[in-house]
Amino acid sequence: MARTAFLVTIIGRVQRVGFRAFVRQRALELGLDGWVRNRRDGSVEITVIGEPHQVDLLMEQCSQGPALADVKDITLQGADDDGTVGFHERPTV
């Protein structure tokens, strides 16, 4: 099946609430590749790579986030598959 890749930005109360660990766990459960990191502007950035249906499921879960999160907005833009294998947390940028 064809893999798709997206760059995702999530805005709201998404830092210091376990959001990166939440995304990583859900992505691994769904068999997705990519990474997640905090941004200094308070948002969370994700590159997600995988089958379109699985990516959609992750985005649905991200719209809720972990219990203490308050997601205000999610933006997706197409990205190139950078060949990442597995799903990792990256340092803040």
SETOR-131069 format. One record per atom (N, C-alpha, C): residue number from 1; residue in three letters; atom name; x, y, z. Coordinates in nm, 4 decimals, always signed. Each point is the difference from the previous one (the first is absolute). Example, Ala and Ser with C-alpha at 12.3 -4.5 7.8 and 13.67 -1.06 7.14 Angstrom:
2
rec gulum:1; kemi:ala; mike:N; u:+1.3190; v:-0.5690; w:+0.7800
rec gulum:1; kemi:ala; mike:CA; u:-0.0890; v:+0.1190; w:+0.0000
rec gulum:1; kemi:ala; mike:C; u:+0.0900; v:+0.1200; w:+0.0000
rec gulum:2; kemi:ser; mike:N; u:-0.0350; v:+0.1050; w:-0.0720
rec gulum:2; kemi:ser; mike:CA; u:+0.0820; v:+0.1190; w:+0.0060
rec gulum:2; kemi:ser; mike:C; u:-0.0770; v:+0.1090; w:+0.0730
//
This chain:
93
rec gulum:1; kemi:met; mike:N; u:+0.0829; v:-0.1181; w:+0.0000
rec gulum:1; kemi:met; mike:CA; u:-0.0829; v:+0.1181; w:+0.0000
rec gulum:1; kemi:met; mike:C; u:+0.0876; v:+0.1248; w:+0.0000
rec gulum:2; kemi:ala; mike:N; u:-0.0450; v:+0.1059; w:-0.0624
rec gulum:2; kemi:ala; mike:CA; u:+0.0772; v:+0.1234; w:-0.0096
rec gulum:2; kemi:ala; mike:C; u:+0.0047; v:+0.0730; w:+0.1336
rec gulum:3; kemi:arg; mike:N; u:+0.1183; v:+0.0530; w:+0.0301
rec gulum:3; kemi:arg; mike:CA; u:+0.0161; v:+0.0798; w:+0.1210
rec gulum:3; kemi:arg; mike:C; u:-0.0198; v:+0.1467; w:-0.0344
rec gulum:4; kemi:thr; mike:N; u:-0.0632; v:+0.0710; w:+0.0897
rec gulum:4; kemi:thr; mike:CA; u:-0.0114; v:+0.1443; w:-0.0137
rec gulum:4; kemi:thr; mike:C; u:+0.0739; v:+0.0637; w:+0.1162
rec gulum:5; kemi:ala; mike:N; u:+0.0389; v:+0.1240; w:-0.0182
rec gulum:5; kemi:ala; mike:CA; u:+0.0713; v:+0.0724; w:+0.1055
rec gulum:5; kemi:ala; mike:C; u:-0.0627; v:+0.1374; w:+0.0178
rec gulum:6; kemi:phe; mike:N; u:-0.0096; v:+0.0415; w:+0.1257
rec gulum:6; kemi:phe; mike:CA; u:-0.0550; v:+0.1309; w:+0.0325
rec gulum:6; kemi:phe; mike:C; u:+0.0841; v:+0.0651; w:+0.1076
rec gulum:7; kemi:leu; mike:N; u:+0.0090; v:+0.1325; w:-0.0087
rec gulum:7; kemi:leu; mike:CA; u:+0.0542; v:+0.0816; w:+0.1067
rec gulum:7; kemi:leu; mike:C; u:-0.1209; v:+0.0580; w:+0.0722
rec gulum:8; kemi:val; mike:N; u:-0.0081; v:-0.0244; w:+0.1299
rec gulum:8; kemi:val; mike:CA; u:-0.1162; v:+0.0372; w:+0.0801
rec gulum:8; kemi:val; mike:C; u:+0.0431; v:+0.0981; w:+0.1071
rec gulum:9; kemi:thr; mike:N; u:-0.0794; v:+0.1055; w:+0.0192
rec gulum:9; kemi:thr; mike:CA; u:+0.0219; v:+0.0934; w:+0.1093
rec gulum:9; kemi:thr; mike:C; u:-0.1235; v:-0.0015; w:+0.0882
rec gulum:10; kemi:ile; mike:N; u:+0.0216; v:-0.0152; w:+0.1303
rec gulum:10; kemi:ile; mike:CA; u:-0.1110; v:-0.0042; w:+0.0947
rec gulum:10; kemi:ile; mike:C; u:+0.0174; v:+0.1158; w:+0.0977
rec gulum:11; kemi:ile; mike:N; u:-0.1070; v:+0.0783; w:+0.0137
rec gulum:11; kemi:ile; mike:CA; u:+0.0021; v:+0.1204; w:+0.0825
rec gulum:11; kemi:ile; mike:C; u:-0.1004; v:-0.0153; w:+0.1134
rec gulum:12; kemi:gly; mike:N; u:+0.0353; v:+0.0526; w:+0.1141
rec gulum:12; kemi:gly; mike:CA; u:-0.0859; v:-0.0029; w:+0.1177
rec gulum:12; kemi:gly; mike:C; u:+0.0860; v:-0.0259; w:+0.1229
rec gulum:13; kemi:arg; mike:N; u:-0.0616; v:-0.0545; w:+0.1036
rec gulum:13; kemi:arg; mike:CA; u:+0.0787; v:-0.0415; w:+0.1164
rec gulum:13; kemi:arg; mike:C; u:+0.0492; v:-0.1414; w:-0.0297
rec gulum:14; kemi:val; mike:N; u:+0.1166; v:-0.0063; w:-0.0644
rec gulum:14; kemi:val; mike:CA; u:+0.0519; v:-0.1280; w:-0.0487
rec gulum:14; kemi:val; mike:C; u:+0.1434; v:-0.0277; w:+0.0466
rec gulum:15; kemi:gln; mike:N; u:+0.0530; v:+0.0879; w:+0.0827
rec gulum:15; kemi:gln; mike:CA; u:+0.1310; v:-0.0242; w:+0.0586
rec gulum:15; kemi:gln; mike:C; u:-0.0157; v:-0.0138; w:+0.1509
rec gulum:16; kemi:arg; mike:N; u:+0.0868; v:-0.0823; w:+0.0581
rec gulum:16; kemi:arg; mike:CA; u:-0.0012; v:-0.0282; w:+0.1441
rec gulum:16; kemi:arg; mike:C; u:-0.1267; v:-0.0746; w:+0.0433
rec gulum:17; kemi:val; mike:N; u:-0.0594; v:-0.0742; w:-0.0956
rec gulum:17; kemi:val; mike:CA; u:-0.1192; v:-0.0804; w:+0.0295
rec gulum:17; kemi:val; mike:C; u:+0.0159; v:-0.1436; w:-0.0505
rec gulum:18; kemi:gly; mike:N; u:+0.1217; v:-0.0367; w:-0.0428
rec gulum:18; kemi:gly; mike:CA; u:+0.0249; v:-0.1352; w:-0.0496
rec gulum:18; kemi:gly; mike:C; u:-0.0411; v:-0.0212; w:-0.1444
rec gulum:19; kemi:phe; mike:N; u:-0.0122; v:+0.1077; w:-0.0757
rec gulum:19; kemi:phe; mike:CA; u:-0.0491; v:-0.0118; w:-0.1375
rec gulum:19; kemi:phe; mike:C; u:+0.0964; v:-0.0771; w:-0.0898
rec gulum:20; kemi:arg; mike:N; u:+0.1299; v:+0.0268; w:+0.0101
rec gulum:20; kemi:arg; mike:CA; u:+0.0956; v:-0.0708; w:-0.0864
rec gulum:20; kemi:arg; mike:C; u:-0.0021; v:-0.1500; w:+0.0258
rec gulum:21; kemi:ala; mike:N; u:-0.0005; v:-0.0386; w:+0.1257
rec gulum:21; kemi:ala; mike:CA; u:-0.0048; v:-0.1430; w:+0.0340
rec gulum:21; kemi:ala; mike:C; u:-0.1313; v:-0.0622; w:-0.0487
rec gulum:22; kemi:phe; mike:N; u:-0.1095; v:+0.0747; w:+0.0125
rec gulum:22; kemi:phe; mike:CA; u:-0.1305; v:-0.0453; w:-0.0475
rec gulum:22; kemi:phe; mike:C; u:+0.0049; v:-0.0268; w:-0.1512
rec gulum:23; kemi:val; mike:N; u:+0.0536; v:+0.0968; w:-0.0754
rec gulum:23; kemi:val; mike:CA; u:+0.0080; v:-0.0139; w:-0.1463
rec gulum:23; kemi:val; mike:C; u:+0.0892; v:-0.1182; w:-0.0365
rec gulum:24; kemi:arg; mike:N; u:+0.1146; v:-0.0095; w:+0.0646
rec gulum:24; kemi:arg; mike:CA; u:+0.0927; v:-0.1096; w:-0.0314
rec gulum:24; kemi:arg; mike:C; u:-0.0655; v:-0.1359; w:+0.0234
rec gulum:25; kemi:gln; mike:N; u:-0.0650; v:-0.0167; w:+0.1137
rec gulum:25; kemi:gln; mike:CA; u:-0.0645; v:-0.1273; w:+0.0318
rec gulum:25; kemi:gln; mike:C; u:-0.1090; v:-0.0342; w:-0.1008
rec gulum:26; kemi:arg; mike:N; u:-0.0844; v:+0.0975; w:-0.0317
rec gulum:26; kemi:arg; mike:CA; u:-0.1089; v:-0.0252; w:-0.0960
rec gulum:26; kemi:arg; mike:C; u:+0.0548; v:-0.0310; w:-0.1387
rec gulum:27; kemi:ala; mike:N; u:+0.1038; v:+0.0723; w:-0.0407
rec gulum:27; kemi:ala; mike:CA; u:+0.0591; v:-0.0231; w:-0.1322
rec gulum:27; kemi:ala; mike:C; u:+0.0592; v:-0.1400; w:-0.0091
rec gulum:28; kemi:leu; mike:N; u:+0.0686; v:-0.0428; w:+0.1049
rec gulum:28; kemi:leu; mike:CA; u:+0.0571; v:-0.1348; w:+0.0005
rec gulum:28; kemi:leu; mike:C; u:-0.1097; v:-0.1054; w:-0.0052
rec gulum:29; kemi:glu; mike:N; u:-0.1081; v:+0.0206; w:+0.0747
rec gulum:29; kemi:glu; mike:CA; u:-0.1127; v:-0.0939; w:-0.0018
rec gulum:29; kemi:glu; mike:C; u:-0.0614; v:-0.0110; w:-0.1391
rec gulum:30; kemi:leu; mike:N; u:+0.0007; v:+0.1103; w:-0.0747
rec gulum:30; kemi:leu; mike:CA; u:-0.0587; v:+0.0027; w:-0.1339
rec gulum:30; kemi:leu; mike:C; u:+0.0990; v:-0.0406; w:-0.1091
rec gulum:31; kemi:gly; mike:N; u:+0.1247; v:-0.0272; w:+0.0375
rec gulum:31; kemi:gly; mike:CA; u:+0.1000; v:-0.0411; w:-0.0980
rec gulum:31; kemi:gly; mike:C; u:+0.0510; v:+0.1131; w:-0.0869
rec gulum:32; kemi:leu; mike:N; u:-0.0005; v:+0.1214; w:+0.0535
rec gulum:32; kemi:leu; mike:CA; u:+0.0441; v:+0.1165; w:-0.0757
rec gulum:32; kemi:leu; mike:C; u:+0.1469; v:+0.0309; w:+0.0281
rec gulum:33; kemi:asp; mike:N; u:+0.0632; v:+0.0679; w:-0.0922
rec gulum:33; kemi:asp; mike:CA; u:+0.1367; v:+0.0469; w:+0.0147
rec gulum:33; kemi:asp; mike:C; u:-0.0015; v:+0.1510; w:+0.0126
rec gulum:34; kemi:gly; mike:N; u:+0.1100; v:+0.0547; w:+0.0515
rec gulum:34; kemi:gly; mike:CA; u:+0.0126; v:+0.1449; w:+0.0084
rec gulum:34; kemi:gly; mike:C; u:+0.0583; v:+0.0455; w:+0.1311
rec gulum:35; kemi:trp; mike:N; u:-0.0357; v:+0.1221; w:+0.0383
rec gulum:35; kemi:trp; mike:CA; u:+0.0538; v:+0.0593; w:+0.1217
rec gulum:35; kemi:trp; mike:C; u:-0.0928; v:+0.1087; w:+0.0514
rec gulum:36; kemi:val; mike:N; u:+0.0223; v:+0.0367; w:+0.1271
rec gulum:36; kemi:val; mike:CA; u:-0.0770; v:+0.1060; w:+0.0646
rec gulum:36; kemi:val; mike:C; u:+0.0964; v:+0.0846; w:+0.0818
rec gulum:37; kemi:arg; mike:N; u:-0.0244; v:+0.1316; w:+0.0060
rec gulum:37; kemi:arg; mike:CA; u:+0.0830; v:+0.0879; w:+0.0819
rec gulum:37; kemi:arg; mike:C; u:-0.0792; v:+0.1244; w:+0.0411
rec gulum:38; kemi:asn; mike:N; u:+0.0430; v:+0.0577; w:+0.1113
rec gulum:38; kemi:asn; mike:CA; u:-0.0538; v:+0.1286; w:+0.0428
rec gulum:38; kemi:asn; mike:C; u:+0.0676; v:+0.1097; w:-0.0798
rec gulum:39; kemi:arg; mike:N; u:-0.0724; v:+0.1109; w:-0.0152
rec gulum:39; kemi:arg; mike:CA; u:+0.0579; v:+0.1196; w:-0.0602
rec gulum:39; kemi:arg; mike:C; u:-0.0002; v:+0.1103; w:+0.1052
rec gulum:40; kemi:arg; mike:N; u:+0.0949; v:+0.0879; w:-0.0095
rec gulum:40; kemi:arg; mike:CA; u:+0.0121; v:+0.1066; w:+0.1001
rec gulum:40; kemi:arg; mike:C; u:-0.1214; v:+0.0924; w:+0.0023
rec gulum:41; kemi:asp; mike:N; u:-0.0802; v:+0.0003; w:-0.1054
rec gulum:41; kemi:asp; mike:CA; u:-0.1199; v:+0.0848; w:-0.0015
rec gulum:41; kemi:asp; mike:C; u:-0.1169; v:-0.0626; w:+0.0766
rec gulum:42; kemi:gly; mike:N; u:+0.0211; v:-0.1178; w:+0.0611
rec gulum:42; kemi:gly; mike:CA; u:-0.1034; v:-0.0653; w:+0.0789
rec gulum:42; kemi:gly; mike:C; u:-0.0783; v:-0.1060; w:-0.0748
rec gulum:43; kemi:ser; mike:N; u:+0.0248; v:-0.0152; w:-0.1284
rec gulum:43; kemi:ser; mike:CA; u:-0.0698; v:-0.1017; w:-0.0798
rec gulum:43; kemi:ser; mike:C; u:+0.0772; v:-0.1318; w:+0.0020
rec gulum:44; kemi:val; mike:N; u:-0.0626; v:-0.1017; w:-0.0551
rec gulum:44; kemi:val; mike:CA; u:+0.0639; v:-0.1296; w:-0.0206
rec gulum:44; kemi:val; mike:C; u:+0.0027; v:-0.0254; w:-0.1501
rec gulum:45; kemi:glu; mike:N; u:+0.1125; v:-0.0491; w:-0.0498
rec gulum:45; kemi:glu; mike:CA; u:+0.0183; v:-0.0287; w:-0.1418
rec gulum:45; kemi:glu; mike:C; u:+0.0209; v:-0.1498; w:-0.0182
rec gulum:46; kemi:ile; mike:N; u:-0.0665; v:-0.0551; w:-0.0998
rec gulum:46; kemi:ile; mike:CA; u:+0.0071; v:-0.1431; w:-0.0271
rec gulum:46; kemi:ile; mike:C; u:+0.0271; v:-0.0199; w:-0.1480
rec gulum:47; kemi:thr; mike:N; u:+0.0898; v:-0.0901; w:-0.0335
rec gulum:47; kemi:thr; mike:CA; u:+0.0060; v:-0.0546; w:-0.1341
rec gulum:47; kemi:thr; mike:C; u:-0.0494; v:-0.1425; w:+0.0126
rec gulum:48; kemi:val; mike:N; u:-0.1051; v:-0.0313; w:-0.0738
rec gulum:48; kemi:val; mike:CA; u:-0.0601; v:-0.1335; w:+0.0076
rec gulum:48; kemi:val; mike:C; u:+0.0000; v:-0.0608; w:-0.1392
rec gulum:49; kemi:ile; mike:N; u:+0.0410; v:-0.1268; w:-0.0074
rec gulum:49; kemi:ile; mike:CA; u:+0.0144; v:-0.0706; w:-0.1272
rec gulum:49; kemi:ile; mike:C; u:-0.0672; v:-0.1358; w:+0.0128
rec gulum:50; kemi:gly; mike:N; u:-0.0864; v:-0.0315; w:-0.0950
rec gulum:50; kemi:gly; mike:CA; u:-0.0643; v:-0.1307; w:+0.0034
rec gulum:50; kemi:gly; mike:C; u:-0.1193; v:-0.0070; w:-0.0921
rec gulum:51; kemi:glu; mike:N; u:-0.0786; v:-0.1040; w:+0.0190
rec gulum:51; kemi:glu; mike:CA; u:-0.1195; v:-0.0182; w:-0.0812
rec gulum:51; kemi:glu; mike:C; u:-0.1017; v:+0.1084; w:+0.0348
rec gulum:52; kemi:pro; mike:N; u:-0.0679; v:+0.0562; w:-0.1007
rec gulum:52; kemi:pro; mike:CA; u:-0.0915; v:+0.1126; w:+0.0239
rec gulum:52; kemi:pro; mike:C; u:-0.1033; v:-0.0258; w:+0.1097
rec gulum:53; kemi:his; mike:N; u:-0.0584; v:-0.1180; w:+0.0038
rec gulum:53; kemi:his; mike:CA; u:-0.1020; v:-0.0286; w:+0.1010
rec gulum:53; kemi:his; mike:C; u:+0.0591; v:+0.0065; w:+0.1405
rec gulum:54; kemi:gln; mike:N; u:+0.1206; v:-0.0519; w:+0.0173
rec gulum:54; kemi:gln; mike:CA; u:+0.0653; v:+0.0017; w:+0.1314
rec gulum:54; kemi:gln; mike:C; u:+0.0353; v:+0.1435; w:+0.0402
rec gulum:55; kemi:val; mike:N; u:+0.0436; v:+0.0800; w:-0.0962
rec gulum:55; kemi:val; mike:CA; u:+0.0302; v:+0.1409; w:+0.0280
rec gulum:55; kemi:val; mike:C; u:-0.1277; v:+0.0705; w:+0.0460
rec gulum:56; kemi:asp; mike:N; u:-0.1119; v:-0.0258; w:-0.0669
rec gulum:56; kemi:asp; mike:CA; u:-0.1277; v:+0.0599; w:+0.0399
rec gulum:56; kemi:asp; mike:C; u:-0.0368; v:-0.0382; w:+0.1427
rec gulum:57; kemi:leu; mike:N; u:+0.0213; v:-0.1257; w:+0.0365
rec gulum:57; kemi:leu; mike:CA; u:-0.0300; v:-0.0444; w:+0.1360
rec gulum:57; kemi:leu; mike:C; u:+0.0862; v:+0.0739; w:+0.1024
rec gulum:58; kemi:leu; mike:N; u:+0.1281; v:+0.0191; w:-0.0314
rec gulum:58; kemi:leu; mike:CA; u:+0.0873; v:+0.0735; w:+0.0916
rec gulum:58; kemi:leu; mike:C; u:-0.0486; v:+0.1439; w:+0.0152
rec gulum:59; kemi:met; mike:N; u:-0.0399; v:+0.0630; w:-0.1092
rec gulum:59; kemi:met; mike:CA; u:-0.0467; v:+0.1383; w:+0.0077
rec gulum:59; kemi:met; mike:C; u:-0.1275; v:+0.0105; w:+0.0847
rec gulum:60; kemi:glu; mike:N; u:-0.0868; v:-0.0984; w:-0.0106
rec gulum:60; kemi:glu; mike:CA; u:-0.1201; v:-0.0021; w:+0.0851
rec gulum:60; kemi:glu; mike:C; u:+0.0399; v:-0.0058; w:+0.1470
rec gulum:61; kemi:gln; mike:N; u:+0.0971; v:-0.0853; w:+0.0321
rec gulum:61; kemi:gln; mike:CA; u:+0.0448; v:-0.0137; w:+0.1381
rec gulum:61; kemi:gln; mike:C; u:+0.0706; v:+0.1264; w:+0.0472
rec gulum:62; kemi:cys; mike:N; u:+0.0769; v:+0.0637; w:-0.0879
rec gulum:62; kemi:cys; mike:CA; u:+0.0696; v:+0.1234; w:+0.0358
rec gulum:62; kemi:cys; mike:C; u:-0.0979; v:+0.1141; w:+0.0267
rec gulum:63; kemi:ser; mike:N; u:-0.1139; v:-0.0018; w:-0.0642
rec gulum:63; kemi:ser; mike:CA; u:-0.0969; v:+0.1078; w:+0.0222
rec gulum:63; kemi:ser; mike:C; u:-0.0516; v:-0.0009; w:+0.1434
rec gulum:64; kemi:gln; mike:N; u:+0.0070; v:-0.1143; w:+0.0661
rec gulum:64; kemi:gln; mike:CA; u:-0.0371; v:-0.0106; w:+0.1409
rec gulum:64; kemi:gln; mike:C; u:+0.1225; v:+0.0151; w:+0.0895
rec gulum:65; kemi:gly; mike:N; u:+0.1072; v:-0.0694; w:-0.0359
rec gulum:65; kemi:gly; mike:CA; u:+0.1229; v:+0.0041; w:+0.0774
rec gulum:65; kemi:gly; mike:C; u:-0.0150; v:-0.0694; w:+0.1339
rec gulum:66; kemi:pro; mike:N; u:+0.1052; v:+0.0063; w:+0.0834
rec gulum:66; kemi:pro; mike:CA; u:-0.0080; v:-0.0577; w:+0.1341
rec gulum:66; kemi:pro; mike:C; u:-0.0938; v:+0.0840; w:+0.0877
rec gulum:67; kemi:ala; mike:N; u:-0.0314; v:-0.0514; w:+0.1175
rec gulum:67; kemi:ala; mike:CA; u:-0.1024; v:+0.0597; w:+0.0867
rec gulum:67; kemi:ala; mike:C; u:+0.0215; v:+0.1491; w:+0.0298
rec gulum:68; kemi:leu; mike:N; u:+0.1230; v:+0.0437; w:+0.0222
rec gulum:68; kemi:leu; mike:CA; u:+0.0248; v:+0.1393; w:+0.0385
rec gulum:68; kemi:leu; mike:C; u:+0.0164; v:+0.0950; w:-0.1182
rec gulum:69; kemi:ala; mike:N; u:-0.0004; v:-0.0515; w:-0.1203
rec gulum:69; kemi:ala; mike:CA; u:+0.0177; v:+0.0841; w:-0.1192
rec gulum:69; kemi:ala; mike:C; u:-0.1301; v:+0.0721; w:-0.0353
rec gulum:70; kemi:asp; mike:N; u:+0.0158; v:+0.1110; w:-0.0705
rec gulum:70; kemi:asp; mike:CA; u:-0.1135; v:+0.0747; w:-0.0540
rec gulum:70; kemi:asp; mike:C; u:+0.0382; v:+0.0431; w:-0.1413
rec gulum:71; kemi:val; mike:N; u:-0.0337; v:-0.0831; w:-0.0974
rec gulum:71; kemi:val; mike:CA; u:+0.0377; v:+0.0250; w:-0.1392
rec gulum:71; kemi:val; mike:C; u:-0.0938; v:+0.1041; w:-0.0596
rec gulum:72; kemi:lys; mike:N; u:+0.0598; v:+0.1071; w:-0.0533
rec gulum:72; kemi:lys; mike:CA; u:-0.0774; v:+0.1085; w:-0.0613
rec gulum:72; kemi:lys; mike:C; u:-0.0033; v:-0.0100; w:-0.1519
rec gulum:73; kemi:asp; mike:N; u:+0.1112; v:-0.0484; w:-0.0595
rec gulum:73; kemi:asp; mike:CA; u:+0.0071; v:-0.0032; w:-0.1465
rec gulum:73; kemi:asp; mike:C; u:+0.1031; v:-0.1032; w:-0.0442
rec gulum:74; kemi:ile; mike:N; u:-0.0301; v:-0.0660; w:-0.1110
rec gulum:74; kemi:ile; mike:CA; u:+0.0935; v:-0.0932; w:-0.0634
rec gulum:74; kemi:ile; mike:C; u:+0.0090; v:+0.0375; w:-0.1469
rec gulum:75; kemi:thr; mike:N; u:+0.1224; v:+0.0187; w:-0.0485
rec gulum:75; kemi:thr; mike:CA; u:+0.0190; v:+0.0242; w:-0.1424
rec gulum:75; kemi:thr; mike:C; u:+0.0867; v:-0.1107; w:-0.0581
rec gulum:76; kemi:leu; mike:N; u:-0.0372; v:-0.0433; w:-0.1193
rec gulum:76; kemi:leu; mike:CA; u:+0.0757; v:-0.1028; w:-0.0720
rec gulum:76; kemi:leu; mike:C; u:+0.0425; v:+0.0568; w:-0.1333
rec gulum:77; kemi:gln; mike:N; u:+0.1214; v:-0.0314; w:-0.0379
rec gulum:77; kemi:gln; mike:CA; u:+0.0450; v:+0.0312; w:-0.1352
rec gulum:77; kemi:gln; mike:C; u:+0.0792; v:-0.1187; w:-0.0513
rec gulum:78; kemi:gly; mike:N; u:-0.0141; v:-0.0266; w:-0.1265
rec gulum:78; kemi:gly; mike:CA; u:+0.0723; v:-0.1103; w:-0.0606
rec gulum:78; kemi:gly; mike:C; u:+0.1498; v:+0.0164; w:+0.0192
rec gulum:79; kemi:ala; mike:N; u:+0.0682; v:-0.1112; w:+0.0155
rec gulum:79; kemi:ala; mike:CA; u:+0.1456; v:+0.0018; w:+0.0189
rec gulum:79; kemi:ala; mike:C; u:+0.0599; v:-0.1160; w:-0.0781
rec gulum:80; kemi:asp; mike:N; u:+0.1308; v:+0.0039; w:-0.0147
rec gulum:80; kemi:asp; mike:CA; u:+0.0710; v:-0.1102; w:-0.0635
rec gulum:80; kemi:asp; mike:C; u:+0.0257; v:-0.1096; w:+0.1030
rec gulum:81; kemi:asp; mike:N; u:-0.0098; v:-0.1234; w:-0.0421
rec gulum:81; kemi:asp; mike:CA; u:+0.0375; v:-0.1136; w:+0.0843
rec gulum:81; kemi:asp; mike:C; u:+0.1512; v:+0.0053; w:+0.0141
rec gulum:82; kemi:asp; mike:N; u:+0.0478; v:+0.0322; w:+0.1213
rec gulum:82; kemi:asp; mike:CA; u:+0.1444; v:+0.0143; w:+0.0208
rec gulum:82; kemi:asp; mike:C; u:+0.0687; v:-0.1317; w:+0.0335
rec gulum:83; kemi:gly; mike:N; u:-0.0746; v:-0.1102; w:-0.0054
rec gulum:83; kemi:gly; mike:CA; u:+0.0588; v:-0.1312; w:+0.0230
rec gulum:83; kemi:gly; mike:C; u:+0.0124; v:-0.0398; w:+0.1462
rec gulum:84; kemi:thr; mike:N; u:-0.0548; v:+0.0815; w:+0.0904
rec gulum:84; kemi:thr; mike:CA; u:+0.0064; v:-0.0329; w:+0.1426
rec gulum:84; kemi:thr; mike:C; u:-0.0645; v:-0.1357; w:+0.0253
rec gulum:85; kemi:val; mike:N; u:+0.0657; v:-0.0808; w:+0.0813
rec gulum:85; kemi:val; mike:CA; u:-0.0535; v:-0.1293; w:+0.0407
rec gulum:85; kemi:val; mike:C; u:-0.0213; v:+0.0048; w:+0.1503
rec gulum:86; kemi:gly; mike:N; u:-0.1159; v:-0.0406; w:+0.0458
rec gulum:86; kemi:gly; mike:CA; u:-0.0347; v:+0.0105; w:+0.1410
rec gulum:86; kemi:gly; mike:C; u:-0.0597; v:+0.1372; w:+0.0270
rec gulum:87; kemi:phe; mike:N; u:-0.0309; v:+0.0254; w:+0.1246
rec gulum:87; kemi:phe; mike:CA; u:-0.0566; v:+0.1304; w:+0.0369
rec gulum:87; kemi:phe; mike:C; u:+0.0734; v:+0.0491; w:+0.1233
rec gulum:88; kemi:his; mike:N; u:+0.0544; v:+0.1227; w:-0.0079
rec gulum:88; kemi:his; mike:CA; u:+0.0921; v:+0.0501; w:+0.1007
rec gulum:88; kemi:his; mike:C; u:-0.0399; v:+0.1385; w:+0.0499
rec gulum:89; kemi:glu; mike:N; u:+0.0424; v:+0.0307; w:+0.1209
rec gulum:89; kemi:glu; mike:CA; u:-0.0089; v:+0.1370; w:+0.0518
rec gulum:89; kemi:glu; mike:C; u:+0.1302; v:+0.0699; w:-0.0347
rec gulum:90; kemi:arg; mike:N; u:-0.0118; v:+0.1240; w:-0.0439
rec gulum:90; kemi:arg; mike:CA; u:+0.1183; v:+0.0806; w:-0.0328
rec gulum:90; kemi:arg; mike:C; u:+0.0094; v:+0.1180; w:+0.0954
rec gulum:91; kemi:pro; mike:N; u:+0.1188; v:+0.0609; w:+0.0107
rec gulum:91; kemi:pro; mike:CA; u:+0.0166; v:+0.1162; w:+0.0886
rec gulum:91; kemi:pro; mike:C; u:-0.0814; v:+0.1198; w:-0.0490
rec gulum:92; kemi:thr; mike:N; u:-0.0298; v:+0.0885; w:+0.0921
rec gulum:92; kemi:thr; mike:CA; u:-0.0719; v:+0.1245; w:-0.0285
rec gulum:92; kemi:thr; mike:C; u:+0.0784; v:+0.0870; w:-0.0976
rec gulum:93; kemi:val; mike:N; u:-0.0731; v:+0.0658; w:-0.0891
rec gulum:93; kemi:val; mike:CA; u:+0.0613; v:+0.0977; w:-0.0918
rec gulum:93; kemi:val; mike:C; u:-0.0709; v:+0.1328; w:+0.0114
//
